[in-house]
Every structure is written in C-alpha cells, then in structure tokens.
Amino acid sequence: MNRQNPESIKLLGLLQQMAKGEHTALAGCYDVMGPVVFSLAVRMLRDRPAAEDVTQDIFVQVWRQAANYDTTRGSPEAWMMMIARTRILDRLRSRSAGVILKPVGDNLPEVPDAEDWPEDLAVSREDAVNVRRALAELPHDQKHAIELAFFDGLTHVEISEKLNVPLGTIKTRIRLGLLKIKDYLQELMGEMQGEQTVPATQEERL
C-alpha cells in the first residue's frame, strides 16, 4: 500500500475500526468510497436504482469482511473495488438468469418502508417504548433520519432533499441506526430473560 496516500491511510484506519465492530467507521468509509463505487455500479448496470441497491450491498460486505483485509493484497481502495466489481458482476449474472440476489447484510437490516418498522425489528406494539428508548441513544443524525423515515413517512429521496445530504449517506445512517436499535433490543431481551431465571433458581433452592 502506498502509505504516502492520505486517503489510503484513512481507509486503512476505518477498516481496522470496522473490524472491531465500530459502526460509525462504515459511514466514514462510505463517505470516501461511496461515490466511486456508485459510479462504477451505474456504468456497469446502467440502472440507477439497481446501482443504489448493489452499492449498499457492497458496503455491507466490506463491513462484514473488514477483518479479512490484508495490506499485502493492495491498497484499501483496490480491495474495496475488487469487492465492488465482484458484487456488480454477480448482479449482472443474476439479472440475465432472472434471479434476484438476496441481501448480503445478515447483520445489517434492510431499510423497510415506514409501515414495516415493527416487523423489521421483530418487536410488538407493546415494545414500542423500548424502541423509543433505543432511538434516544442514537447519534442525532441517525436518530433524525430514522424518525423522518418511520414516523414522518418520508422516502429516502425526500429525506436527502430535506436535509441536503447525499442519498447514500441517508441510507447508511438509517442502516446503522437500525442495527444499533436491533442490538439494543436484543441486549434488553437477554437481560430480561436473565432476570426471569433468577427467581426460578431461588425457588428451586428453597
């Protein structure tokens, strides 16, 4: 890797942060490489909506494989573009075969429409208070984007225009925010289950 290249140094640091599970690093990586990856996707797919979808999938894959990056295999930019080309070619092949690819982001939820909020997070209406608490813990930019999407019913494009922020950045903010909310709810559920097991154990000892 060319260590005199400030962008490469920045991306290397972001990959190292992602490997440690730091979600904000993904947004930083998207800000640097998103336009390049999206431009490539548009040129290859000749379809802007499809390019937007595959670009999101690419960065989810970068997130998942960040720990696998090896500096001996080239610069971070080259590594990410290799992932991008592979994913875009997969999309082209699937298109010609009439197959729709499943999202690669098992650990990053897809952004649903506003009415899909409860189902996507696997929570009931009774859990809405916990969702609100989780939402309050998010950084302001993620919280605001999610509120506009799910509670005001705005589309991603409308949010982008309203906030004067690139569309890809809005999508990333919502994805990261949903991931954090999902993690919060899972941790809360685990704590509740743990508390429920304590009385039962005590009763068995009586």
FIDRENVEX-714194 format. One line per 5 residues: their letters; for each residue x negated, y negated, z negated of N, C-alpha, C. Coordinates in nm, 3 decimals, decimal comma. Layout:
# residues N
A> X/Y/Z/X/Y/Z/X/Y/Z ~ ...
# end
This chain:
# residues 206
MNRQN> -0,084/0,119/0,000/0,000/0,000/0,000/-0,087/-0,123/0,000 ~ -0,047/-0,225/0,071/-0,120/-0,350/0,074/-0,087/-0,431/-0,051 ~ -0,175/-0,429/-0,149/-0,147/-0,493/-0,277/-0,157/-0,644/-0,268 ~ -0,201/-0,697/-0,154/-0,204/-0,842/-0,137/-0,069/-0,894/-0,092 ~ 0,023/-0,804/-0,064/0,155/-0,842/-0,018/0,247/-0,862/-0,139
PESIK> 0,285/-0,986/-0,170/0,369/-1,012/-0,288/0,501/-0,936/-0,285 ~ 0,560/-0,921/-0,166/0,688/-0,851/-0,157/0,672/-0,704/-0,194 ~ 0,562/-0,642/-0,149/0,537/-0,502/-0,183/0,517/-0,486/-0,333 ~ 0,445/-0,580/-0,393/0,421/-0,574/-0,537/0,554/-0,586/-0,612 ~ 0,638/-0,678/-0,568/0,768/-0,697/-0,633/0,853/-0,572/-0,620
LLGLL> 0,858/-0,514/-0,499/0,939/-0,394/-0,477/0,887/-0,276/-0,557 ~ 0,755/-0,265/-0,569/0,698/-0,157/-0,648/0,744/-0,169/-0,793 ~ 0,741/-0,291/-0,845/0,788/-0,312/-0,982/0,935/-0,279/-0,997 ~ 1,016/-0,314/-0,898/1,159/-0,284/-0,903/1,185/-0,135/-0,898 ~ 1,110/-0,063/-0,815/1,124/0,083/-0,808/1,088/0,147/-0,942
QQMAK> 0,984/0,097/-1,005/0,944/0,151/-1,135/1,051/0,125/-1,240 ~ 1,115/0,008/-1,232/1,223/-0,022/-1,324/1,344/0,068/-1,299 ~ 1,376/0,091/-1,170/1,489/0,179/-1,137/1,463/0,320/-1,184 ~ 1,339/0,364/-1,173/1,303/0,499/-1,219/1,328/0,516/-1,368 ~ 1,326/0,403/-1,440/1,352/0,406/-1,585/1,501/0,383/-1,616
GEHTA> 1,581/0,370/-1,510/1,724/0,353/-1,530/1,770/0,211/-1,550 ~ 1,688/0,114/-1,511/1,726/-0,027/-1,528/1,811/-0,071/-1,408 ~ 1,940/-0,087/-1,431/2,035/-0,111/-1,324/2,013/-0,243/-1,251 ~ 1,969/-0,345/-1,325/1,953/-0,476/-1,261/1,846/-0,474/-1,152 ~ 1,753/-0,378/-1,162/1,647/-0,370/-1,061/1,705/-0,334/-0,924
LAGCY> 1,815/-0,260/-0,922/1,876/-0,225/-0,794/1,926/-0,349/-0,722 ~ 1,987/-0,441/-0,797/2,034/-0,565/-0,737/1,917/-0,646/-0,683 ~ 1,806/-0,648/-0,757/1,688/-0,719/-0,711/1,632/-0,659/-0,584 ~ 1,632/-0,527/-0,578/1,583/-0,457/-0,459/1,673/-0,487/-0,339 ~ 1,803/-0,491/-0,365/1,897/-0,521/-0,257/1,876/-0,662/-0,204
DVMGP> 1,850/-0,755/-0,294/1,829/-0,893/-0,251/1,709/-0,905/-0,157 ~ 1,606/-0,822/-0,182/1,485/-0,828/-0,100/1,502/-0,753/0,033 ~ 1,553/-0,631/0,025/1,556/-0,542/0,141/1,693/-0,531/0,208 ~ 1,798/-0,577/0,141/1,933/-0,561/0,194/1,950/-0,616/0,335 ~ 1,909/-0,741/0,362/1,928/-0,795/0,497/1,857/-0,715/0,605
VVFSL> 1,737/-0,664/0,573/1,660/-0,588/0,672/1,730/-0,455/0,701 ~ 1,772/-0,387/0,594/1,838/-0,258/0,610/1,971/-0,275/0,684 ~ 2,047/-0,378/0,646/2,176/-0,401/0,711/2,159/-0,432/0,858 ~ 2,058/-0,513/0,891/2,031/-0,546/1,031/2,000/-0,420/1,112 ~ 1,921/-0,331/1,054/1,889/-0,205/1,122/2,015/-0,122/1,142
AVRML> 2,099/-0,116/1,039/2,222/-0,037/1,048/2,315/-0,092/1,156 ~ 2,325/-0,224/1,164/2,410/-0,285/1,267/2,358/-0,253/1,406 ~ 2,227/-0,263/1,424/2,169/-0,236/1,556/2,189/-0,090/1,597 ~ 2,176/0,001/1,502/2,186/0,143/1,535/2,331/0,190/1,546 ~ 2,417/0,140/1,459/2,556/0,187/1,457/2,648/0,105/1,546
RDRPA> 2,609/-0,023/1,571/2,693/-0,115/1,649/2,834/-0,124/1,592 ~ 2,841/-0,126/1,460/2,970/-0,129/1,390/2,944/-0,191/1,253 ~ 2,986/-0,315/1,233/2,954/-0,386/1,109/3,014/-0,320/0,985 ~ 3,144/-0,281/0,984/3,198/-0,214/0,865/3,122/-0,086/0,832 ~ 3,090/-0,006/0,935/3,014/0,117/0,911/2,874/0,085/0,860
AEDVT> 2,817/-0,023/0,912/2,683/-0,065/0,868/2,685/-0,106/0,722 ~ 2,792/-0,175/0,679/2,805/-0,215/0,540/2,812/-0,092/0,450 ~ 2,892/0,007/0,491/2,908/0,128/0,411/2,776/0,204/0,398 ~ 2,709/0,224/0,510/2,586/0,303/0,506/2,476/0,227/0,432 ~ 2,476/0,095/0,439/2,378/0,017/0,365/2,394/0,039/0,215
QDIFV> 2,518/0,041/0,169/2,542/0,069/0,028/2,494/0,209/-0,009 ~ 2,522/0,307/0,077/2,478/0,444/0,053/2,325/0,452/0,046 ~ 2,260/0,378/0,132/2,114/0,379/0,137/2,055/0,331/0,005 ~ 2,110/0,222/-0,048/2,054/0,169/-0,172/2,089/0,255/-0,293 ~ 2,202/0,325/-0,286/2,232/0,422/-0,391/2,129/0,535/-0,388
QVWRQ> 2,093/0,578/-0,267/1,992/0,682/-0,253/1,856/0,633/-0,301 ~ 1,823/0,509/-0,273/1,698/0,452/-0,324/1,699/0,455/-0,476 ~ 1,812/0,419/-0,535/1,826/0,423/-0,681/1,801/0,563/-0,735 ~ 1,862/0,661/-0,671/1,852/0,798/-0,720/1,712/0,856/-0,703 ~ 1,641/0,811/-0,600/1,511/0,870/-0,569/1,394/0,779/-0,605
AANYD> 1,421/0,672/-0,679/1,314/0,577/-0,711/1,196/0,644/-0,780 ~ 1,225/0,740/-0,865/1,117/0,807/-0,939/1,029/0,892/-0,848 ~ 1,078/0,923/-0,728/1,002/1,007/-0,635/0,907/0,927/-0,546 ~ 0,915/0,794/-0,554/0,829/0,714/-0,468/0,682/0,734/-0,505 ~ 0,600/0,754/-0,402/0,456/0,776/-0,418/0,382/0,671/-0,336
TTRGS> 0,296/0,594/-0,401/0,225/0,486/-0,332/0,136/0,538/-0,220 ~ 0,098/0,664/-0,226/0,012/0,720/-0,121/0,090/0,744/0,009 ~ 0,223/0,734/0,002/0,305/0,760/0,120/0,341/0,632/0,195 ~ 0,279/0,523/0,157/0,305/0,397/0,226/0,364/0,293/0,133 ~ 0,393/0,176/0,186/0,447/0,066/0,107/0,591/0,097/0,065
PEAWM> 0,640/0,029/-0,039/0,780/0,047/-0,077/0,875/0,015/0,038 ~ 0,841/-0,088/0,117/0,927/-0,124/0,230/0,937/-0,009/0,330 ~ 0,822/0,052/0,362/0,821/0,161/0,459/0,899/0,281/0,407 ~ 0,885/0,308/0,277/0,956/0,420/0,216/1,106/0,398/0,221 ~ 1,150/0,278/0,190/1,292/0,248/0,194/1,347/0,251/0,336
MMIAR> 1,269/0,202/0,431/1,315/0,204/0,569/1,322/0,346/0,624 ~ 1,236/0,434/0,574/1,245/0,574/0,613/1,377/0,634/0,564 ~ 1,412/0,604/0,439/1,540/0,649/0,386/1,654/0,591/0,469 ~ 1,643/0,463/0,502/1,747/0,396/0,579/1,767/0,462/0,715 ~ 1,658/0,483/0,787/1,670/0,544/0,920/1,731/0,684/0,912
TRILD> 1,687/0,760/0,813/1,739/0,896/0,798/1,888/0,894/0,771 ~ 1,930/0,806/0,682/2,072/0,798/0,646/2,156/0,748/0,764 ~ 2,105/0,651/0,837/2,180/0,598/0,952/2,191/0,703/1,061 ~ 2,084/0,777/1,085/2,089/0,885/1,184/2,188/0,993/1,142 ~ 2,194/1,022/1,012/2,292/1,118/0,963/2,433/1,068/0,994
RLRSR> 2,454/0,937/0,975/2,586/0,880/1,003/2,620/0,889/1,151 ~ 2,521/0,865/1,236/2,543/0,874/1,380/2,577/1,017/1,420 ~ 2,503/1,113/1,364/2,530/1,255/1,396/2,668/1,296/1,347 ~ 2,705/1,251/1,228/2,835/1,287/1,173/2,947/1,224/1,255 ~ 2,922/1,103/1,306/3,022/1,037/1,389/3,045/1,115/1,517
SAGVI> 2,937/1,159/1,579/2,952/1,234/1,704/3,016/1,370/1,681 ~ 3,000/1,423/1,559/3,059/1,553/1,529/3,198/1,540/1,470 ~ 3,243/1,418/1,449/3,375/1,395/1,392/3,381/1,424/1,245 ~ 3,268/1,413/1,174/3,264/1,442/1,031/3,238/1,313/0,956 ~ 3,306/1,294/0,844/3,286/1,178/0,759/3,194/1,217/0,644
LKPVG> 3,084/1,146/0,631/2,990/1,176/0,523/3,050/1,139/0,388 ~ 3,019/1,220/0,287/3,057/1,186/0,151/2,955/1,087/0,096 ~ 2,997/1,000/0,004/2,902/0,905/-0,055/2,790/0,979/-0,127 ~ 2,670/0,926/-0,122/2,558/0,991/-0,191/2,552/0,949/-0,336 ~ 2,626/0,847/-0,374/2,610/0,791/-0,508/2,694/0,859/-0,612
DNLPE> 2,657/0,982/-0,652/2,732/1,054/-0,754/2,732/0,977/-0,886 ~ 2,624/0,904/-0,913/2,615/0,833/-1,039/2,651/0,685/-1,027 ~ 2,690/0,642/-0,908/2,738/0,506/-0,890/2,874/0,513/-0,823 ~ 2,980/0,476/-0,893/3,114/0,492/-0,836/3,135/0,404/-0,715 ~ 3,213/0,456/-0,621/3,254/0,376/-0,507/3,348/0,267/-0,554
VPDAE> 3,347/0,154/-0,489/3,434/0,044/-0,529/3,574/0,068/-0,472 ~ 3,673/0,086/-0,557/3,809/0,113/-0,510/3,886/-0,017/-0,491 ~ 4,008/-0,005/-0,442/4,098/-0,119/-0,438/4,145/-0,147/-0,580 ~ 4,206/-0,264/-0,597/4,246/-0,305/-0,732/4,336/-0,201/-0,799 ~ 4,429/-0,142/-0,722/4,525/-0,050/-0,782/4,460/0,082/-0,822
DWPED> 4,340/0,107/-0,779/4,272/0,233/-0,811/4,185/0,223/-0,935 ~ 4,186/0,111/-1,002/4,099/0,090/-1,118/4,111/0,199/-1,222 ~ 4,233/0,232/-1,275/4,240/0,333/-1,381/4,190/0,469/-1,336 ~ 4,226/0,510/-1,214/4,186/0,642/-1,165/4,036/0,651/-1,145 ~ 3,975/0,546/-1,091/3,832/0,549/-1,064/3,751/0,566/-1,191
LAVSR> 3,794/0,501/-1,298/3,721/0,510/-1,423/3,772/0,623/-1,511 ~ 3,871/0,697/-1,463/3,925/0,812/-1,535/3,974/0,771/-1,673 ~ 4,046/0,661/-1,682/4,100/0,616/-1,810/4,249/0,597/-1,797 ~ 4,319/0,614/-1,908/4,462/0,595/-1,910/4,493/0,450/-1,945 ~ 4,620/0,414/-1,938/4,657/0,277/-1,972/4,626/0,248/-2,119
EDAVN> 4,632/0,352/-2,203/4,602/0,333/-2,345/4,456/0,296/-2,367 ~ 4,370/0,328/-2,268/4,227/0,298/-2,282/4,191/0,160/-2,229 ~ 4,291/0,084/-2,186/4,263/-0,045/-2,124/4,185/-0,137/-2,218 ~ 4,212/-0,128/-2,347/4,142/-0,214/-2,442/3,993/-0,183/-2,442 ~ 3,958/-0,055/-2,425/3,817/-0,017/-2,420/3,751/-0,067/-2,293
VRRAL> 3,826/-0,067/-2,183/3,774/-0,120/-2,058/3,745/-0,269/-2,074 ~ 3,835/-0,339/-2,140/3,815/-0,482/-2,163/3,691/-0,507/-2,248 ~ 3,670/-0,423/-2,348/3,552/-0,438/-2,433/3,425/-0,413/-2,352 ~ 3,429/-0,310/-2,269/3,313/-0,280/-2,185/3,286/-0,394/-2,088 ~ 3,394/-0,450/-2,035/3,380/-0,561/-1,940/3,313/-0,681/-2,006
AELPH> 3,346/-0,703/-2,132/3,290/-0,817/-2,204/3,140/-0,804/-2,225 ~ 3,088/-0,682/-2,217/2,946/-0,658/-2,239/2,862/-0,680/-2,112 ~ 2,928/-0,696/-1,998/2,856/-0,708/-1,872/2,794/-0,847/-1,855 ~ 2,688/-0,856/-1,774/2,637/-0,989/-1,736/2,748/-1,068/-1,667 ~ 2,743/-1,199/-1,678/2,852/-1,282/-1,628/2,882/-1,257/-1,480
DQKHA> 2,776/-1,244/-1,396/2,801/-1,231/-1,252/2,875/-1,101/-1,220 ~ 2,840/-0,991/-1,288/2,909/-0,865/-1,266/3,051/-0,870/-1,320 ~ 3,067/-0,925/-1,438/3,199/-0,937/-1,501/3,292/-1,020/-1,414 ~ 3,242/-1,133/-1,364/3,325/-1,221/-1,282/3,368/-1,152/-1,154 ~ 3,275/-1,084/-1,088/3,308/-1,016/-0,962/3,413/-0,908/-0,983
IELAF> 3,399/-0,831/-1,091/3,495/-0,724/-1,120/3,632/-0,782/-1,153 ~ 3,634/-0,887/-1,231/3,762/-0,950/-1,264/3,834/-1,000/-1,140 ~ 3,759/-1,061/-1,048/3,820/-1,111/-0,925/3,872/-0,996/-0,839 ~ 3,800/-0,884/-0,840/3,840/-0,770/-0,756/3,959/-0,696/-0,815 ~ 3,953/-0,667/-0,945/4,051/-0,577/-1,003/4,169/-0,647/-1,069
FDGLT> 4,146/-0,767/-1,120/4,255/-0,835/-1,190/4,317/-0,946/-1,108 ~ 4,240/-1,005/-1,017/4,295/-1,106/-0,928/4,331/-1,048/-0,791 ~ 4,284/-0,927/-0,764/4,320/-0,858/-0,640/4,251/-0,910/-0,516 ~ 4,137/-0,979/-0,530/4,067/-1,029/-0,414/3,985/-0,919/-0,347 ~ 3,970/-0,928/-0,216/3,883/-0,835/-0,145/3,738/-0,878/-0,164
HVEIS> 3,645/-0,790/-0,125/3,504/-0,823/-0,137/3,469/-0,947/-0,054 ~ 3,528/-0,954/0,064/3,501/-1,069/0,152/3,552/-1,197/0,087 ~ 3,671/-1,192/0,027/3,728/-1,310/-0,037/3,644/-1,353/-0,157 ~ 3,593/-1,255/-0,232/3,507/-1,288/-0,346/3,379/-1,353/-0,297 ~ 3,322/-1,296/-0,190/3,199/-1,351/-0,132/3,219/-1,496/-0,092
EKLNV> 3,331/-1,524/-0,027/3,359/-1,661/0,017/3,387/-1,753/-0,101 ~ 3,459/-1,702/-0,199/3,495/-1,783/-0,315/3,372/-1,824/-0,395 ~ 3,278/-1,730/-0,413/3,160/-1,755/-0,494/3,042/-1,805/-0,412 ~ 3,058/-1,803/-0,278/2,947/-1,842/-0,189/2,824/-1,754/-0,215 ~ 2,849/-1,624/-0,223/2,744/-1,525/-0,249/2,753/-1,421/-0,137
PLGTI> 2,638/-1,370/-0,087/2,642/-1,270/0,020/2,729/-1,149/-0,015 ~ 2,797/-1,095/0,085/2,889/-0,984/0,065/2,818/-0,865/0,001 ~ 2,699/-0,832/0,049/2,627/-0,718/-0,006/2,596/-0,735/-0,153 ~ 2,566/-0,857/-0,194/2,537/-0,884/-0,335/2,662/-0,865/-0,420 ~ 2,776/-0,907/-0,368/2,903/-0,888/-0,440/2,930/-0,739/-0,460
KTRIR> 2,911/-0,660/-0,355/2,935/-0,516/-0,366/2,841/-0,453/-0,468 ~ 2,716/-0,496/-0,468/2,619/-0,443/-0,562/2,657/-0,479/-0,705 ~ 2,699/-0,603/-0,726/2,739/-0,645/-0,860/2,854/-0,559/-0,912 ~ 2,951/-0,533/-0,825/3,067/-0,454/-0,867/3,026/-0,311/-0,895 ~ 2,942/-0,254/-0,810/2,896/-0,116/-0,833/2,822/-0,105/-0,965
LGLLK> 2,729/-0,195/-0,990/2,651/-0,191/-1,113/2,742/-0,211/-1,234 ~ 2,836/-0,303/-1,223/2,928/-0,327/-1,334/3,014/-0,207/-1,363 ~ 3,065/-0,141/-1,259/3,146/-0,021/-1,279/3,065/0,091/-1,343 ~ 2,940/0,103/-1,302/2,854/0,205/-1,360/2,837/0,181/-1,510 ~ 2,814/0,057/-1,548/2,793/0,025/-1,689/2,922/0,049/-1,769
IKDYL> 3,036/0,015/-1,711/3,163/0,039/-1,779/3,186/0,189/-1,797 ~ 3,155/0,263/-1,692/3,172/0,408/-1,698/3,082/0,468/-1,806 ~ 2,957/0,420/-1,812/2,865/0,467/-1,915/2,915/0,432/-2,054 ~ 2,968/0,312/-2,069/3,021/0,267/-2,198/3,135/0,357/-2,244 ~ 3,227/0,387/-2,153/3,342/0,470/-2,188/3,300/0,613/-2,222
QELMG> 3,200/0,664/-2,149/3,152/0,799/-2,178/3,085/0,804/-2,315 ~ 3,007/0,701/-2,348/2,943/0,696/-2,479/3,048/0,685/-2,589 ~ 3,150/0,603/-2,566/3,256/0,586/-2,664/3,331/0,717/-2,686 ~ 3,357/0,788/-2,577/3,426/0,916/-2,588/3,343/1,015/-2,668 ~ 3,211/1,016/-2,643/3,123/1,105/-2,717/3,122/1,073/-2,864
EMQGE> 3,123/0,944/-2,900/3,125/0,904/-3,040/3,256/0,946/-3,106 ~ 3,366/0,931/-3,034/3,496/0,967/-3,088/3,505/1,117/-3,111 ~ 3,452/1,194/-3,017/3,454/1,339/-3,032/3,368/1,383/-3,150 ~ 3,255/1,312/-3,168/3,168/1,342/-3,280/3,235/1,315/-3,413 ~ 3,309/1,203/-3,420/3,380/1,169/-3,542/3,489/1,269/-3,573
QTVPA> 3,553/1,323/-3,467/3,661/1,418/-3,488/3,611/1,551/-3,540 ~ 3,487/1,585/-3,510/3,433/1,713/-3,555/3,391/1,711/-3,701 ~ 3,365/1,591/-3,757/3,319/1,581/-3,895/3,423/1,629/-3,995 ~ 3,549/1,583/-3,991/3,649/1,631/-4,087/3,669/1,781/-4,079 ~ 3,668/1,835/-3,957/3,690/1,979/-3,942/3,577/2,056/-4,010
TQEER> 3,456/2,009/-3,994/3,342/2,076/-4,055/3,350/2,068/-4,207 ~ 3,393/1,953/-4,258/3,405/1,938/-4,402/3,513/2,028/-4,458 ~ 3,622/2,041/-4,384/3,731/2,127/-4,430/3,688/2,273/-4,437 ~ 3,603/2,310/-4,340/3,556/2,448/-4,340/3,469/2,477/-4,461 ~ 3,402/2,371/-4,515/3,315/2,393/-4,629/3,390/2,395/-4,761
L> 3,519/2,346/-4,758/3,599/2,346/-4,882/3,650/2,484/-4,916
# end
